Amino acid sequence: MAIDQFNRDAQKAKVVRTTTRNTNQIIDDASATLQYVGESESIGDATSASKWAIKKVETVGNITTTTYANGEPFDVYNKIWDNRAGYSYS
């Protein structure tokens, strides 16, 4: 994925990217072994809007597992980024 803009928001422990597909991507390093990745429907979407696709990436030892919010594909933009920890992942 090509990146046009890259910023690290240290206060919120997240990386914000603007992609060439005109979407925002946020990476939240929740812990040393847990990361949430969100992609918005379009640039400028609020993190409180239901316009995000979210996946969870967990690493235990040498095994990395990727699961998706509510089990939906990563191209379904109907989640709220601010609620990422509260979704069920599969």
C-alpha positions, -999 to 999 in steps of 0.1 A, spaced: 0 0 0 15 33 -10 15 60 17 10 97 10 12 109 46 25 93 78 21 107 113 26 93 148 3 106 175 23 97 206 -4 108 230 -28 83 216 -2 56 207 -14 54 171 0 58 137 -22 77 112 -17 72 75 -34 87 45 -34 62 16 -34 67 -21 -69 52 -21 -82 83 -3 -88 65 30 -73 70 65 -56 42 83 -50 41 120 -27 16 138 -31 14 175 -3 -4 193 -25 -14 223 3 -35 238 35 -53 229 14 -82 215 -18 -65 204 -25 -41 176 -57 -27 162 -58 -15 125 -86 6 112 -93 20 78 -119 47 72 -143 49 43 -127 83 32 -102 109 44 -115 130 73 -140 105 87 -143 110 125 -132 81 147 -166 83 163 -184 77 129 -196 43 117 -173 44 88 -144 22 97 -132 -14 90 -112 -28 119 -90 -58 124 -70 -70 154 -35 -84 151 -22 -105 180 12 -120 183 20 -148 207 55 -161 204 61 -167 167 24 -169 158 5 -138 145 -33 -140 143 -55 -115 124 -92 -113 132 -119 -89 121 -144 -69 141 -177 -88 142 -162 -113 119 -168 -90 89 -143 -85 60 -119 -56 62 -136 -38 34 -169 -34 53 -169 2 67 -195 2 94 -176 2 127 -167 30 151 -129 32 156 -134 46 191 -152 13 201 -125 -10 186 -118 -28 219 -155 -36 225 -161 -56 193 -160 -93 191 -133 -106 167 -132 -137 146 
